[in-house]
Amino acid sequence: MSSSPVRLKVLELLGRMDNKAYSNLALGSGLKDLSHRDRAFASRLFYGVLERKLTLEYIISEYSSRPLGKLDDHVANILKMGIYQLLYMDSVPDSAAVNESVALAGMCGKKSASGFINAVLRSFIRNGKTVKFPENKIERLSIEYSCGKKLAEQLCSEYSYEKAEGFLKNSLSEHKQYLRVNTLKTGSDRLAEELKRSGINSEKCSIVPACIAADDMGSIEGSESFAEGMFHVQDLSSQICCAALAPVSGETVVDVCAAPGGKSFTFAEMMENKGKIFSGDIHEKRVGLIKKGAERLGISIIDAFKKDAAVYCSEIPEADKVLCDVPCSGYGVIRSKPEIKYSDPDEVKRLPEIQYKILSSASQYLKNGGELVYSTCTLSRAENDGIIDRFLNEHKDFEPVPVVPWIKKYENEYKITIFPEEFDCEGFFISKIRKVGG
């Protein structure tokens, strides 16, 4: 059982999230000095509180004598941590969840709130740890699955209530983590053996070649296999996207929004490190990530450079294949980045115009007969179907192409929306078009 100092670290990280930090960056830097056991506990508690934020706040409001908005931030986060342990962590006895929360108040200088914290948590326990959710269907989705109300409404409107509920429920479940095998250096079987020696179990994925699912990902980037460039971490949906573009040895490929480089790396491996890949990104620091990753993997055909993807560059040669994986609202990846669930959809209404400009610019790099994949990690219709349908309507020199003909469900579709529950991966949109000239 982890003690209060570990919970204090989690409390500190949650404070960073209150100041708009990114969960993956906060966790990566905040837990590096902890033991493996404590890191696993802290990681689950940290992500759990983020994932269930609205549910936990709803429960606090039901049991607190004080309005949630008037609680000190530390006190509110301690209560969220305590209730999360009581409701979702069977390994933590109720008494420990309460006592450690009370102790945590003293450790962060909020000893005066100890009695209040103790009272709220014990009241919740006395009531059987029950939660009565709202009767309104949208409000229930928002509270039960901890999702912003506007996003819940959007998902129901664009798909269906059942589809929205399935997606949100899945976002709170444990899920697989995927690796892309660096076929320039090793094979799937050999990598699986190497990982097993490091205490990491893995299994092959049948949907795309050279993809394996691995457990215990917390320390995998510190493994010897990672240092030797035997793989890079890449979700299955992203690997399906790469398989859809299907570059081959000797081709010229343009990846217009490439950082941190995962798809460019996979392309290089598919191309046997023969040909040329032009990988652009608007941020110089992120361009450095592409270069560093390519060096670790032993890839030499990637030319990474700073560039605004919405502006055409005449210095980039005609390409056989183009990937246009645009910046998006990210609703497909909320199980990995739960803070996205609480953003206001109105704040990303400007994205479709930016996405369309990037697609229009990227399409100019294609030679006649060349193919382009447009993709996002969101489920927003406006950012997905709306963009590609508008483009095809306004560019008669392009035609739709089946995206993933090897997946029977989608074999004739030129645009697909992948929901996480389908393949146990992140949500993703992929569309494929071909330049036919005119």
MIZA-939503 format. One record per residue (C-alpha): residue in three letters; residue number from 1; x, y, z. Coordinates in steps of 0.2 Angstrom, whole numbers, plus 2048, in hexadecimal, padded with zeros to 3 digits. Each point is the difference from the previous one (the first is absolute). Layout:
// residues N
residuo  num  u  v  w
ALA  NUM  X  Y  Z;
...
This chain:
// residues 438
residuo  num  u  v  w
MET  1  800  800  800;
SER  2  807  811  7FB;
SER  3  801  80D  80D;
SER  4  7FB  812  801;
PRO  5  810  807  7F8;
VAL  6  7FB  7F7  7F0;
ARG  7  7EF  807  801;
LEU  8  808  811  803;
LYS  9  809  7FE  7EF;
VAL  10  7EF  7FC  7F8;
LEU  11  7F9  810  808;
GLU  12  80E  80A  7F9;
LEU  13  7FD  7F9  7EF;
LEU  14  7ED  804  801;
GLY  15  804  812  805;
ARG  16  80A  801  7F0;
MET  17  7F1  7FA  7F6;
ASP  18  7F6  80E  808;
ASN  19  80C  80B  7F8;
LYS  20  7FD  7F9  7EE;
ALA  21  80F  7F4  7FF;
TYR  22  7FF  7F0  7F5;
SER  23  7FD  7F0  809;
ASN  24  80D  7F6  7F7;
LEU  25  80E  80D  803;
ALA  26  7FB  803  812;
LEU  27  801  7EE  804;
GLY  28  810  7FC  7F7;
SER  29  80A  80D  809;
GLY  30  7F7  7FF  811;
LEU  31  802  7ED  803;
LYS  32  812  7FD  7FA;
ASP  33  807  7FF  811;
LEU  34  7F4  7F3  807;
SER  35  802  7ED  802;
HIS  36  7F7  7F5  7F3;
ARG  37  7F2  7FC  80D;
ASP  38  7FD  811  805;
ARG  39  801  807  7EF;
ALA  40  7F2  7F3  7FB;
PHE  41  7F5  805  80E;
ALA  42  803  813  7FD;
SER  43  7FD  7FE  7EE;
ARG  44  7EF  7F8  802;
LEU  45  7FA  80C  80D;
PHE  46  806  80F  7F6;
TYR  47  7F7  7FA  7F0;
GLY  48  7F1  7FA  809;
VAL  49  7FC  810  808;
LEU  50  802  809  7EF;
GLU  51  7F6  7F3  7F7;
ARG  52  7F2  801  80E;
LYS  53  801  813  803;
LEU  54  7EE  804  7FE;
THR  55  7FA  7F1  808;
LEU  56  80A  803  80F;
GLU  57  7FB  813  801;
TYR  58  7EE  7FA  7FF;
ILE  59  802  7F5  80F;
ILE  60  809  80D  80A;
SER  61  7F2  80C  7FD;
GLU  62  7F3  7F3  806;
TYR  63  80A  7FD  810;
SER  64  808  810  804;
SER  65  7F8  80E  80B;
ARG  66  80A  80D  7F6;
PRO  67  7FE  804  7EE;
LEU  68  80D  7F8  7F5;
GLY  69  805  811  7F8;
LYS  70  805  807  811;
LEU  71  80B  7F2  805;
ASP  72  813  802  800;
ASP  73  808  7F8  7F1;
HIS  74  80B  7F4  80B;
VAL  75  7F1  7FB  80A;
ALA  76  7F5  7FD  7F1;
ASN  77  80E  7F5  7F8;
ILE  78  803  7F7  810;
LEU  79  7ED  7FC  801;
LYS  80  800  7FA  7EE;
MET  81  80F  7F5  803;
GLY  82  7F8  7F9  810;
ILE  83  7EF  7FC  7F7;
TYR  84  809  7F8  7F1;
GLN  85  809  7F4  80C;
LEU  86  7F0  7FC  809;
LEU  87  7F6  7FD  7F0;
TYR  88  80C  7F9  7F3;
MET  89  810  7F9  809;
ASP  90  7FB  7F0  808;
SER  91  812  7FE  806;
VAL  92  7FE  80F  80C;
PRO  93  7F7  7FC  810;
ASP  94  7F2  80D  804;
SER  95  809  805  810;
ALA  96  811  803  7F7;
ALA  97  7F7  80B  7F3;
VAL  98  7F9  80B  80E;
ASN  99  80F  800  80B;
GLU  100  80D  803  7F2;
SER  101  7F5  80F  7FA;
VAL  102  7FF  807  811;
ALA  103  813  7FF  802;
LEU  104  802  807  7EE;
ALA  105  7F7  810  806;
GLY  106  80D  803  80D;
MET  107  80E  7FC  7F5;
CYS  108  7FB  80E  7F3;
GLY  109  7FC  80D  80E;
LYS  110  7ED  7FE  800;
LYS  111  7FF  7F7  812;
SER  112  7F1  80B  804;
ALA  113  7F6  7F7  7F3;
SER  114  804  7EF  807;
GLY  115  7F0  7FE  809;
PHE  116  7F6  806  7F1;
ILE  117  809  7F3  7F5;
ASN  118  7FD  7F2  80C;
ALA  119  7ED  805  802;
VAL  120  7FD  800  7ED;
LEU  121  809  7EF  7FD;
ARG  122  7F8  7F7  80F;
SER  123  7EF  807  7FB;
PHE  124  802  7F8  7EF;
ILE  125  806  7EF  807;
ARG  126  7F1  800  80C;
ASN  127  7F4  803  7F1;
GLY  128  807  7F0  7F8;
LYS  129  80B  80A  7F4;
THR  130  7F0  801  7F5;
VAL  131  7FE  80D  7F2;
LYS  132  7EF  806  7F9;
PHE  133  803  806  7EF;
PRO  134  7F5  80D  7F7;
GLU  135  7F1  7FA  7F7;
ASN  136  803  80B  7F0;
LYS  137  809  7F5  7F4;
ILE  138  80D  80D  7FA;
GLU  139  803  805  812;
ARG  140  802  7EE  805;
LEU  141  80D  7FD  7F2;
SER  142  809  80F  806;
ILE  143  801  7FC  812;
GLU  144  801  7ED  800;
TYR  145  80E  7FF  7F3;
SER  146  807  811  805;
CYS  147  7FF  809  7EF;
GLY  148  7FC  813  7FD;
LYS  149  7ED  802  7FC;
LYS  150  803  808  7EF;
LEU  151  80B  7F2  7FB;
ALA  152  7F4  7F3  805;
GLU  153  7F2  809  7F6;
GLN  154  80B  801  7F1;
LEU  155  804  7EE  800;
CYS  156  7EE  7FB  802;
SER  157  7FB  80C  7F2;
GLU  158  80D  7FB  7F4;
TYR  159  7FF  7ED  803;
SER  160  7F3  7F9  80D;
TYR  161  7FD  800  812;
GLU  162  805  7ED  800;
LYS  163  810  804  7F6;
ALA  164  805  80E  80B;
GLU  165  7FD  7F6  810;
GLY  166  80A  7F2  7FA;
PHE  167  80F  80C  7FB;
LEU  168  7FF  809  811;
LYS  169  7FF  7EF  80A;
ASN  170  80F  7F9  7F6;
SER  171  80A  810  804;
LEU  172  800  7FB  812;
SER  173  805  7EE  7FE;
GLU  174  812  7F9  800;
HIS  175  807  7FE  7EE;
LYS  176  80E  7F9  7F7;
GLN  177  810  809  7FB;
TYR  178  808  7FE  7EF;
LEU  179  812  800  7F9;
ARG  180  806  800  7EF;
VAL  181  80E  7F4  7FD;
ASN  182  80F  808  7F7;
THR  183  801  7F3  7F2;
LEU  184  810  808  7FA;
LYS  185  808  7F8  810;
THR  186  7F6  7F2  806;
GLY  187  7EF  7F6  7FE;
SER  188  7F1  7FE  80B;
ASP  189  805  7F0  808;
ARG  190  811  805  804;
LEU  191  7FA  811  808;
ALA  192  7F3  7F6  80A;
GLU  193  80E  7F5  807;
GLU  194  80A  80F  804;
LEU  195  7F2  809  809;
LYS  196  7FC  7F0  80A;
ARG  197  811  7FF  807;
SER  198  7FD  812  806;
GLY  199  7F0  7FA  809;
ILE  200  7F4  807  7F2;
ASN  201  7F3  7F4  7F8;
SER  202  7FA  804  7EF;
GLU  203  7F6  7F8  7F2;
LYS  204  7FF  802  7ED;
CYS  205  7F2  80B  7F8;
SER  206  7F7  7F8  7F1;
ILE  207  7FA  810  7F9;
VAL  208  810  807  7F9;
PRO  209  812  7F8  7FF;
ALA  210  80E  804  80C;
CYS  211  7F4  806  80D;
ILE  212  800  7F9  812;
ALA  213  7F6  803  80F;
ALA  214  80A  801  810;
ASP  215  7FC  802  813;
ASP  216  809  809  80E;
MET  217  804  80F  7F5;
GLY  218  805  80B  80E;
SER  219  812  7FC  7FE;
ILE  220  801  7FA  7EE;
GLU  221  809  80F  7FA;
GLY  222  80E  7FD  80C;
SER  223  802  7EE  7FA;
GLU  224  810  7FB  7F7;
SER  225  7F6  7FB  7F0;
PHE  226  7F9  812  7FF;
ALA  227  812  807  802;
GLU  228  806  7F5  7F2;
GLY  229  7F2  806  7F4;
MET  230  7F7  7F0  7FF;
PHE  231  7EF  809  800;
HIS  232  7F6  810  803;
VAL  233  7F0  802  809;
GLN  234  7F1  802  7F4;
ASP  235  7EE  7FD  803;
LEU  236  7F7  7F3  7F5;
SER  237  7F5  80D  7F8;
SER  238  80F  80A  7FB;
GLN  239  808  7F0  7F8;
ILE  240  7F0  7FD  7F7;
CYS  241  801  811  7F9;
CYS  242  812  7FD  7FA;
ALA  243  7FB  7EF  7F8;
ALA  244  7F2  80A  7F7;
LEU  245  80D  80B  7F7;
ALA  246  80B  7F1  7FC;
PRO  247  810  808  7FA;
VAL  248  80C  7F4  7F8;
SER  249  813  7FF  7FE;
GLY  250  807  80E  7F5;
GLU  251  7F1  80C  801;
THR  252  7FF  812  805;
VAL  253  7F5  804  80F;
VAL  254  7FB  810  808;
ASP  255  7FA  801  812;
VAL  256  7FA  811  802;
CYS  257  7FC  800  813;
ALA  258  80D  7F3  805;
ALA  259  805  804  812;
PRO  260  805  7F6  80B;
GLY  261  803  7F5  7F1;
GLY  262  7F7  7EF  803;
LYS  263  7F8  7FF  7EF;
SER  264  80F  806  7F7;
PHE  265  80A  7F2  809;
THR  266  7F4  7F3  7FB;
PHE  267  800  806  7EE;
ALA  268  813  7FE  800;
GLU  269  7FF  7EF  807;
MET  270  7F3  7FB  7F3;
MET  271  80B  807  7F2;
GLU  272  80F  7F6  806;
ASN  273  809  811  803;
LYS  274  801  803  7ED;
GLY  275  7F8  80F  7F8;
LYS  276  7FD  811  808;
ILE  277  7F5  806  80E;
PHE  278  7FD  813  802;
SER  279  7FA  803  812;
GLY  280  7FA  811  805;
ASP  281  7FA  808  80F;
ILE  282  7FC  812  805;
HIS  283  80A  7FF  811;
GLU  284  813  800  7FF;
LYS  285  801  7F6  811;
ARG  286  7F5  7F3  7F9;
VAL  287  80A  7FE  7F1;
GLY  288  80E  7FB  80B;
LEU  289  7F6  7F2  807;
ILE  290  7FE  7F9  7EE;
LYS  291  813  801  7FD;
LYS  292  804  7F8  811;
GLY  293  7F3  7F2  7FE;
ALA  294  807  7FC  7EE;
GLU  295  811  7FF  806;
ARG  296  7FC  7F4  80E;
LEU  297  7F6  7F5  7F4;
GLY  298  80F  800  7F3;
ILE  299  7F5  809  7F3;
SER  300  809  80B  7F3;
ILE  301  7F3  804  7F3;
ILE  302  7F6  80D  80A;
ASP  303  803  812  7FD;
ALA  304  7F9  80A  80F;
PHE  305  7FD  812  7FF;
LYS  306  7F6  80F  807;
LYS  307  7F1  805  7F5;
ASP  308  7EE  806  801;
ALA  309  7F6  7F2  7F8;
ALA  310  7F3  80C  7FA;
VAL  311  80C  809  7F5;
TYR  312  806  7F7  7F0;
CYS  313  813  7FE  7FE;
SER  314  807  7FF  7EE;
GLU  315  810  7F9  806;
ILE  316  7F8  7EF  805;
PRO  317  800  7F5  7F1;
GLU  318  7F0  7F7  7F9;
ALA  319  7FB  7F1  80A;
ASP  320  7F9  7EF  7FE;
LYS  321  7F8  800  811;
VAL  322  7FB  80E  80C;
LEU  323  7FA  7FF  812;
CYS  324  7F5  80E  806;
ASP  325  7FD  7FC  813;
VAL  326  7FA  811  805;
PRO  327  7FF  808  811;
CYS  328  7EF  7FD  807;
SER  329  7F4  800  810;
GLY  330  807  7EF  805;
TYR  331  7F0  7F9  806;
GLY  332  805  7EF  7FA;
VAL  333  80E  7FF  80D;
ILE  334  7F7  805  810;
ARG  335  805  7EF  808;
SER  336  812  805  7FF;
LYS  337  7FE  813  803;
PRO  338  7F0  801  80B;
GLU  339  802  813  802;
ILE  340  7FA  802  7EE;
LYS  341  7EE  7FA  806;
TYR  342  7FE  810  809;
SER  343  804  80D  7F3;
ASP  344  7F3  80A  7F8;
PRO  345  7FC  7FA  7EE;
ASP  346  7FC  812  7FB;
GLU  347  813  804  803;
VAL  348  805  7F5  7F1;
LYS  349  7F3  806  7F4;
ARG  350  80E  809  7F6;
LEU  351  809  7EF  7FD;
PRO  352  7F6  7FA  7F0;
GLU  353  806  810  7F6;
ILE  354  812  7FD  805;
GLN  355  7FF  7ED  7FC;
TYR  356  7F9  804  7EF;
LYS  357  80E  80C  7FC;
ILE  358  80D  7F3  805;
LEU  359  7F7  7F2  7F6;
SER  360  7FF  80C  7F1;
SER  361  812  805  801;
ALA  362  806  7ED  803;
SER  363  7F6  7FA  7F1;
GLN  364  80B  80B  7F5;
TYR  365  810  7F5  803;
LEU  366  7F8  7F1  7F8;
LYS  367  804  7FA  7EE;
ASN  368  7F3  7FA  7F5;
GLY  369  7FB  7EF  806;
GLY  370  807  804  811;
GLU  371  7F6  7FC  810;
LEU  372  7FC  80A  810;
VAL  373  7FA  7FB  811;
TYR  374  7F6  80D  80A;
SER  375  7FF  7FB  813;
THR  376  7FC  807  811;
CYS  377  7FF  7F9  812;
THR  378  7EE  807  802;
LEU  379  7EE  7FA  7FE;
SER  380  7FA  812  7FB;
ARG  381  7F6  7FF  7EF;
ALA  382  805  812  7FC;
GLU  383  812  7FC  801;
ASN  384  7FF  7EF  7F7;
ASP  385  7F2  7FC  7F3;
GLY  386  7FD  813  7FE;
ILE  387  812  803  7FB;
ILE  388  802  7F2  7F4;
ASP  389  7EF  802  7F8;
ARG  390  802  812  7FD;
PHE  391  812  7FD  7F8;
LEU  392  7F9  7F3  7F4;
ASN  393  7F2  80C  7FB;
GLU  394  80C  80E  7FD;
HIS  395  80E  7F6  7F8;
LYS  396  7FA  7F6  7F1;
ASP  397  811  7F9  7FC;
PHE  398  800  7F5  810;
GLU  399  7F6  7F0  802;
PRO  400  7FC  7F6  810;
VAL  401  80A  7EF  803;
PRO  402  7FB  7F2  80C;
VAL  403  80A  803  810;
VAL  404  802  7EF  808;
PRO  405  7FA  7F3  7F3;
TRP  406  808  7F2  80B;
ILE  407  7F4  804  80E;
LYS  408  7EF  7F8  7FA;
LYS  409  7F5  80C  809;
TYR  410  807  80F  7F7;
GLU  411  807  7F8  7F0;
ASN  412  7F7  80C  7F4;
GLU  413  800  80F  80B;
TYR  414  80A  810  7FB;
LYS  415  7FE  807  812;
ILE  416  7FF  7F7  810;
THR  417  7FD  805  812;
ILE  418  808  7F4  80C;
PHE  419  7F8  7FF  812;
PRO  420  80C  7F9  80E;
GLU  421  7F5  7F1  804;
GLU  422  802  7F9  7EE;
PHE  423  812  7FC  801;
ASP  424  805  805  812;
CYS  425  809  80F  7F9;
GLU  426  7FE  813  800;
GLY  427  7F2  809  7F7;
PHE  428  806  805  7EE;
PHE  429  7F9  806  7EF;
ILE  430  809  7FB  7F0;
SER  431  7FB  804  7EE;
LYS  432  80A  7FD  7F0;
ILE  433  800  809  7EF;
ARG  434  809  7FF  7F0;
LYS  435  806  80E  7F4;
VAL  436  7F9  7FB  7EF;
GLY  437  805  810  7F7;
GLY  438  7F5  80A  7F5;
